[in-house]
Amino acid sequence: MNERRQFCTFWMGQRLYGMPVEEVQEVIREQEMTRVPLAGAMVRGLINLRGKIVTAIDLRKGLGLGEQEAKGPLMNVVVSNEDQVVSFLVDAIGDVLDVEEEAFEDIPDTLQGEARHLVTGVYKLGSGLLHVLDAGKCAQLGET
């Protein structure tokens, strides 16, 4: 029997990215942010998520994709683990995809730059590739 995995997907530019659903706490619209003086370039600011202060990381910058084409407000993909809660700013939210584990492949040679350190591999879909992100490594972008 084939193993399947579910991913919360989102778009940045023309590329589809995803994180395992068990790592995603919630997806919310762009929130009011407080700038953080002297924070790293990837930190867009802090948001108040029901009384909890959460760092908002510009995932587009982290992946080396440049500035967002203004097509609307950004979305927040809120990820939590035992150590922290962090929000990743993305262009648009996709669907929750159920993929077969056998469709997983290593990072393609065509993926260059900063993205190679954050992507763990890809799934071939009928409509293109799903780039799987390592949420822990993405969260570390806020620390630099």
CYANA upper distance limits for C-alpha pairs under 8 A (distance plus 0.5 A):
  2 ASN  CA    100 GLU  CA      7.09
  2 ASN  CA    101 GLU  CA      7.61
  2 ASN  CA    102 GLU  CA      7.93
  3 GLU  CA    100 GLU  CA      6.47
  3 GLU  CA    101 GLU  CA      6.03
  3 GLU  CA    102 GLU  CA      8.19
  4 ARG  CA     98 ASP  CA      6.94
  4 ARG  CA     99 VAL  CA      5.91
  4 ARG  CA    100 GLU  CA      4.90
  4 ARG  CA    101 GLU  CA      5.86
  5 ARG  CA     20 PRO  CA      8.00
  5 ARG  CA     98 ASP  CA      6.11
  5 ARG  CA     99 VAL  CA      5.94
  5 ARG  CA    100 GLU  CA      6.92
  5 ARG  CA    101 GLU  CA      7.01
  6 GLN  CA     20 PRO  CA      6.48
  6 GLN  CA     21 VAL  CA      6.38
  6 GLN  CA     96 VAL  CA      7.02
  6 GLN  CA     97 LEU  CA      5.91
  6 GLN  CA     98 ASP  CA      4.94
  6 GLN  CA     99 VAL  CA      6.83
  7 PHE  CA     18 GLY  CA      6.07
  7 PHE  CA     19 MET  CA      5.79
  7 PHE  CA     20 PRO  CA      4.89
  7 PHE  CA     21 VAL  CA      5.49
  7 PHE  CA     96 VAL  CA      5.94
  7 PHE  CA     97 LEU  CA      5.74
  7 PHE  CA     98 ASP  CA      7.12
  7 PHE  CA     99 VAL  CA      8.46
  8 CYS  CA     18 GLY  CA      5.87
  8 CYS  CA     19 MET  CA      6.00
  8 CYS  CA     20 PRO  CA      6.64
  8 CYS  CA     21 VAL  CA      5.75
  8 CYS  CA     24 VAL  CA      7.78
  8 CYS  CA     94 GLY  CA      7.79
  8 CYS  CA     95 ASP  CA      6.87
  8 CYS  CA     96 VAL  CA      5.10
  8 CYS  CA     97 LEU  CA      7.13
  9 THR  CA     16 LEU  CA      7.21
  9 THR  CA     17 TYR  CA      6.03
  9 THR  CA     18 GLY  CA      4.63
  9 THR  CA     19 MET  CA      7.16
  9 THR  CA     93 ILE  CA      6.82
  9 THR  CA     94 GLY  CA      5.31
  9 THR  CA     95 ASP  CA      6.11
  9 THR  CA     96 VAL  CA      6.48
  9 THR  CA     97 LEU  CA      7.57
 10 PHE  CA     16 LEU  CA      6.34
 10 PHE  CA     17 TYR  CA      5.89
 10 PHE  CA     18 GLY  CA      6.62
 10 PHE  CA     90 VAL  CA      7.32
 10 PHE  CA     91 ASP  CA      7.88
 10 PHE  CA     92 ALA  CA      6.12
 10 PHE  CA     93 ILE  CA      4.69
 10 PHE  CA     94 GLY  CA      5.04
 10 PHE  CA     95 ASP  CA      7.97
 11 TRP  CA     15 ARG  CA      6.26
 11 TRP  CA     16 LEU  CA      5.27
 11 TRP  CA     17 TYR  CA      6.59
 11 TRP  CA     90 VAL  CA      7.18
 11 TRP  CA     91 ASP  CA      6.20
 11 TRP  CA     92 ALA  CA      5.59
 11 TRP  CA     93 ILE  CA      6.61
 11 TRP  CA     94 GLY  CA      7.05
 12 MET  CA     16 LEU  CA      7.21
 12 MET  CA     17 TYR  CA      7.99
 12 MET  CA     60 ARG  CA      7.23
 12 MET  CA     90 VAL  CA      6.57
 12 MET  CA     91 ASP  CA      5.57
 12 MET  CA     92 ALA  CA      7.41
 13 GLY  CA     65 LEU  CA      8.41
 13 GLY  CA     68 GLN  CA      8.10
 13 GLY  CA     69 GLU  CA      8.28
 13 GLY  CA     91 ASP  CA      7.60
 15 ARG  CA    129 LEU  CA      8.28
 15 ARG  CA    130 LEU  CA      8.30
 15 ARG  CA    131 HIS  CA      8.28
 16 LEU  CA     94 GLY  CA      8.44
 16 LEU  CA    129 LEU  CA      7.30
 16 LEU  CA    130 LEU  CA      5.81
 16 LEU  CA    131 HIS  CA      6.73
 17 TYR  CA    130 LEU  CA      5.95
 17 TYR  CA    131 HIS  CA      5.05
 17 TYR  CA    132 VAL  CA      6.32
 17 TYR  CA    133 LEU  CA      7.33
 18 GLY  CA    130 LEU  CA      7.10
 18 GLY  CA    131 HIS  CA      6.63
 18 GLY  CA    132 VAL  CA      5.48
 18 GLY  CA    133 LEU  CA      6.55
 19 MET  CA     23 GLU  CA      7.48
 19 MET  CA     24 VAL  CA      7.70
 19 MET  CA    132 VAL  CA      6.39
 19 MET  CA    133 LEU  CA      6.14
 19 MET  CA    134 ASP  CA      7.63
 19 MET  CA    135 ALA  CA      7.36
 20 PRO  CA     24 VAL  CA      7.47
 21 VAL  CA     96 VAL  CA      8.18
 23 GLU  CA     79 VAL  CA      6.24
 23 GLU  CA     80 SER  CA      6.75
 23 GLU  CA     81 ASN  CA      7.51
 23 GLU  CA    135 ALA  CA      8.15
 24 VAL  CA     77 VAL  CA      7.45
 24 VAL  CA     78 VAL  CA      6.46
 24 VAL  CA     79 VAL  CA      5.00
 24 VAL  CA     80 SER  CA      7.07
 25 GLN  CA     77 VAL  CA      8.36
 25 GLN  CA     78 VAL  CA      6.01
 25 GLN  CA     79 VAL  CA      5.70
 25 GLN  CA     80 SER  CA      6.49
 26 GLU  CA     77 VAL  CA      6.79
 26 GLU  CA     78 VAL  CA      5.78
 26 GLU  CA     79 VAL  CA      7.68
 27 VAL  CA     75 MET  CA      7.70
 27 VAL  CA     76 ASN  CA      6.15
 27 VAL  CA     77 VAL  CA      5.20
 27 VAL  CA     78 VAL  CA      6.47
 28 ILE  CA     75 MET  CA      6.53
 28 ILE  CA     76 ASN  CA      5.69
 28 ILE  CA     77 VAL  CA      7.21
 28 ILE  CA     78 VAL  CA      8.21
 29 ARG  CA     73 PRO  CA      7.95
 29 ARG  CA     74 LEU  CA      7.32
 29 ARG  CA     75 MET  CA      5.23
 29 ARG  CA     76 ASN  CA      6.47
 30 GLU  CA     73 PRO  CA      6.57
 30 GLU  CA     74 LEU  CA      5.76
 30 GLU  CA     75 MET  CA      5.50
 30 GLU  CA     76 ASN  CA      6.50
 30 GLU  CA     89 LEU  CA      8.43
 31 GLN  CA     47 ILE  CA      6.99
 31 GLN  CA     76 ASN  CA      8.45
 32 GLU  CA     47 ILE  CA      6.91
 33 MET  CA     44 ARG  CA      8.25
 33 MET  CA     45 GLY  CA      5.91
 33 MET  CA     46 LEU  CA      5.78
 33 MET  CA     47 ILE  CA      5.50
 33 MET  CA     48 ASN  CA      8.41
 34 THR  CA     45 GLY  CA      5.67
 34 THR  CA     46 LEU  CA      5.60
 34 THR  CA     47 ILE  CA      7.10
 35 ARG  CA     44 ARG  CA      7.22
 35 ARG  CA     45 GLY  CA      4.94
 35 ARG  CA     46 LEU  CA      7.05
 36 VAL  CA     43 VAL  CA      8.32
 36 VAL  CA     44 ARG  CA      8.33
 36 VAL  CA     45 GLY  CA      6.10
 36 VAL  CA     46 LEU  CA      7.67
 39 ALA  CA     43 VAL  CA      6.73
 40 GLY  CA    142 GLY  CA      7.08
 40 GLY  CA    143 GLU  CA      7.49
 40 GLY  CA    144 THR  CA      5.90
 41 ALA  CA    144 THR  CA      8.27
 42 MET  CA     57 ILE  CA      6.06
 42 MET  CA     58 ASP  CA      5.78
 42 MET  CA     59 LEU  CA      7.86
 42 MET  CA     61 LYS  CA      6.76
 42 MET  CA     62 GLY  CA      6.82
 42 MET  CA    141 LEU  CA      6.66
 42 MET  CA    142 GLY  CA      6.41
 42 MET  CA    144 THR  CA      8.21
 43 VAL  CA     55 THR  CA      7.52
 43 VAL  CA     56 ALA  CA      6.49
 43 VAL  CA     57 ILE  CA      5.16
 43 VAL  CA     58 ASP  CA      6.67
 43 VAL  CA    141 LEU  CA      8.25
 43 VAL  CA    142 GLY  CA      5.93
 44 ARG  CA     55 THR  CA      8.38
 44 ARG  CA     56 ALA  CA      6.10
 44 ARG  CA     57 ILE  CA      6.11
 44 ARG  CA     58 ASP  CA      6.37
 45 GLY  CA     55 THR  CA      6.65
 45 GLY  CA     56 ALA  CA      5.90
 45 GLY  CA     57 ILE  CA      7.92
 46 LEU  CA     53 ILE  CA      6.94
 46 LEU  CA     54 VAL  CA      6.04
 46 LEU  CA     55 THR  CA      5.15
 46 LEU  CA     56 ALA  CA      6.11
 47 ILE  CA     53 ILE  CA      6.31
 47 ILE  CA     54 VAL  CA      5.81
 47 ILE  CA     55 THR  CA      6.98
 47 ILE  CA     56 ALA  CA      7.21
 48 ASN  CA     52 LYS  CA      6.10
 48 ASN  CA     53 ILE  CA      5.33
 48 ASN  CA     54 VAL  CA      6.81
 49 LEU  CA     53 ILE  CA      6.74
 49 LEU  CA     54 VAL  CA      7.18
 54 VAL  CA     85 VAL  CA      6.67
 54 VAL  CA     86 VAL  CA      6.01
 54 VAL  CA     87 SER  CA      7.12
 55 THR  CA     85 VAL  CA      8.19
 55 THR  CA     86 VAL  CA      5.79
 55 THR  CA     87 SER  CA      6.54
 55 THR  CA    142 GLY  CA      7.96
 56 ALA  CA     76 ASN  CA      8.39
 56 ALA  CA     86 VAL  CA      6.81
 56 ALA  CA     87 SER  CA      5.14
 56 ALA  CA     88 PHE  CA      6.27
 56 ALA  CA     89 LEU  CA      7.11
 57 ILE  CA     86 VAL  CA      7.99
 57 ILE  CA     87 SER  CA      6.59
 57 ILE  CA     88 PHE  CA      5.44
 57 ILE  CA     89 LEU  CA      6.50
 57 ILE  CA    139 ALA  CA      8.10
 57 ILE  CA    141 LEU  CA      7.72
 57 ILE  CA    142 GLY  CA      6.58
 58 ASP  CA     62 GLY  CA      7.00
 58 ASP  CA     88 PHE  CA      6.63
 58 ASP  CA     89 LEU  CA      5.63
 58 ASP  CA     90 VAL  CA      7.90
 59 LEU  CA     63 LEU  CA      6.65
 59 LEU  CA     88 PHE  CA      6.27
 59 LEU  CA     89 LEU  CA      6.26
 59 LEU  CA     90 VAL  CA      6.91
 59 LEU  CA    138 CYS  CA      7.98
 60 ARG  CA     64 GLY  CA      6.84
 60 ARG  CA     65 LEU  CA      5.77
 60 ARG  CA     66 GLY  CA      6.97
 60 ARG  CA     67 GLU  CA      7.68
 60 ARG  CA     68 GLN  CA      7.86
 60 ARG  CA     89 LEU  CA      8.03
 60 ARG  CA     90 VAL  CA      7.34
 61 LYS  CA     65 LEU  CA      6.34
 61 LYS  CA     66 GLY  CA      6.25
 61 LYS  CA     67 GLU  CA      7.73
 62 GLY  CA    114 GLU  CA      7.30
 62 GLY  CA    115 ALA  CA      8.00
 62 GLY  CA    138 CYS  CA      8.08
 62 GLY  CA    141 LEU  CA      7.17
 63 LEU  CA    113 GLY  CA      8.23
 63 LEU  CA    114 GLU  CA      5.85
 63 LEU  CA    115 ALA  CA      5.16
 63 LEU  CA    118 LEU  CA      8.03
 64 GLY  CA    113 GLY  CA      7.47
 64 GLY  CA    114 GLU  CA      6.40
 64 GLY  CA    115 ALA  CA      7.34
 68 GLN  CA     91 ASP  CA      7.64
 73 PRO  CA     91 ASP  CA      8.09
 74 LEU  CA     89 LEU  CA      6.63
 74 LEU  CA     90 VAL  CA      6.22
 74 LEU  CA     91 ASP  CA      5.62
 74 LEU  CA     92 ALA  CA      7.16
 75 MET  CA     89 LEU  CA      6.13
 75 MET  CA     90 VAL  CA      5.83
 75 MET  CA     91 ASP  CA      6.73
 75 MET  CA     92 ALA  CA      6.56
 75 MET  CA     93 ILE  CA      7.44
 76 ASN  CA     87 SER  CA      6.18
 76 ASN  CA     88 PHE  CA      5.94
 76 ASN  CA     89 LEU  CA      5.30
 76 ASN  CA     90 VAL  CA      6.84
 77 VAL  CA     87 SER  CA      5.96
 77 VAL  CA     88 PHE  CA      5.59
 77 VAL  CA     89 LEU  CA      7.02
 77 VAL  CA     90 VAL  CA      7.75
 78 VAL  CA     85 VAL  CA      7.48
 78 VAL  CA     86 VAL  CA      6.25
 78 VAL  CA     87 SER  CA      4.78
 78 VAL  CA     88 PHE  CA      6.86
 79 VAL  CA     85 VAL  CA      6.27
 79 VAL  CA     86 VAL  CA      6.02
 79 VAL  CA     87 SER  CA      6.69
 79 VAL  CA     88 PHE  CA      8.29
 79 VAL  CA    135 ALA  CA      7.91
 80 SER  CA     84 GLN  CA      6.33
 80 SER  CA     85 VAL  CA      4.82
 80 SER  CA     86 VAL  CA      6.96
 81 ASN  CA     85 VAL  CA      7.09
 86 VAL  CA    139 ALA  CA      7.15
 99 VAL  CA    103 ALA  CA      7.88
 99 VAL  CA    123 TYR  CA      8.12
100 GLU  CA    104 PHE  CA      8.14
103 ALA  CA    123 TYR  CA      5.88
103 ALA  CA    124 LYS  CA      6.42
104 PHE  CA    121 GLY  CA      7.36
104 PHE  CA    122 VAL  CA      6.21
104 PHE  CA    123 TYR  CA      5.09
104 PHE  CA    124 LYS  CA      7.54
105 GLU  CA    121 GLY  CA      6.14
105 GLU  CA    122 VAL  CA      5.83
105 GLU  CA    123 TYR  CA      6.67
105 GLU  CA    124 LYS  CA      8.35
106 ASP  CA    120 THR  CA      7.58
106 ASP  CA    121 GLY  CA      5.02
106 ASP  CA    122 VAL  CA      6.89
107 ILE  CA    111 LEU  CA      7.55
107 ILE  CA    116 ARG  CA      7.70
107 ILE  CA    119 VAL  CA      7.48
107 ILE  CA    120 THR  CA      6.89
107 ILE  CA    121 GLY  CA      4.87
107 ILE  CA    122 VAL  CA      6.80
108 PRO  CA    121 GLY  CA      8.02
108 PRO  CA    122 VAL  CA      8.25
111 LEU  CA    115 ALA  CA      7.35
111 LEU  CA    116 ARG  CA      6.65
112 GLN  CA    116 ARG  CA      6.28
113 GLY  CA    117 HIS  CA      8.49
114 GLU  CA    118 LEU  CA      7.59
115 ALA  CA    119 VAL  CA      6.49
116 ARG  CA    120 THR  CA      8.40
117 HIS  CA    137 LYS  CA      8.38
118 LEU  CA    133 LEU  CA      6.13
118 LEU  CA    134 ASP  CA      6.14
118 LEU  CA    137 LYS  CA      6.54
118 LEU  CA    138 CYS  CA      6.76
119 VAL  CA    131 HIS  CA      6.86
119 VAL  CA    132 VAL  CA      5.99
119 VAL  CA    133 LEU  CA      4.97
119 VAL  CA    134 ASP  CA      6.58
120 THR  CA    131 HIS  CA      8.26
120 THR  CA    132 VAL  CA      6.24
120 THR  CA    133 LEU  CA      6.41
120 THR  CA    134 ASP  CA      6.70
121 GLY  CA    131 HIS  CA      6.71
121 GLY  CA    132 VAL  CA      6.13
121 GLY  CA    133 LEU  CA      8.30
122 VAL  CA    129 LEU  CA      6.70
122 VAL  CA    130 LEU  CA      5.85
122 VAL  CA    131 HIS  CA      5.13
122 VAL  CA    132 VAL  CA      6.22
123 TYR  CA    129 LEU  CA      6.18
123 TYR  CA    130 LEU  CA      5.57
123 TYR  CA    131 HIS  CA      7.32
123 TYR  CA    132 VAL  CA      8.21
124 LYS  CA    128 GLY  CA      6.69
124 LYS  CA    129 LEU  CA      5.38
124 LYS  CA    130 LEU  CA      7.06
125 LEU  CA    129 LEU  CA      6.12
125 LEU  CA    130 LEU  CA      7.45
133 LEU  CA    138 CYS  CA      8.00
134 ASP  CA    138 CYS  CA      6.73
135 ALA  CA    139 ALA  CA      6.56
136 GLY  CA    140 GLN  CA      7.00
137 LYS  CA    141 LEU  CA      7.51
138 CYS  CA    142 GLY  CA      8.43
139 ALA  CA    143 GLU  CA      8.20
140 GLN  CA    144 THR  CA      7.60
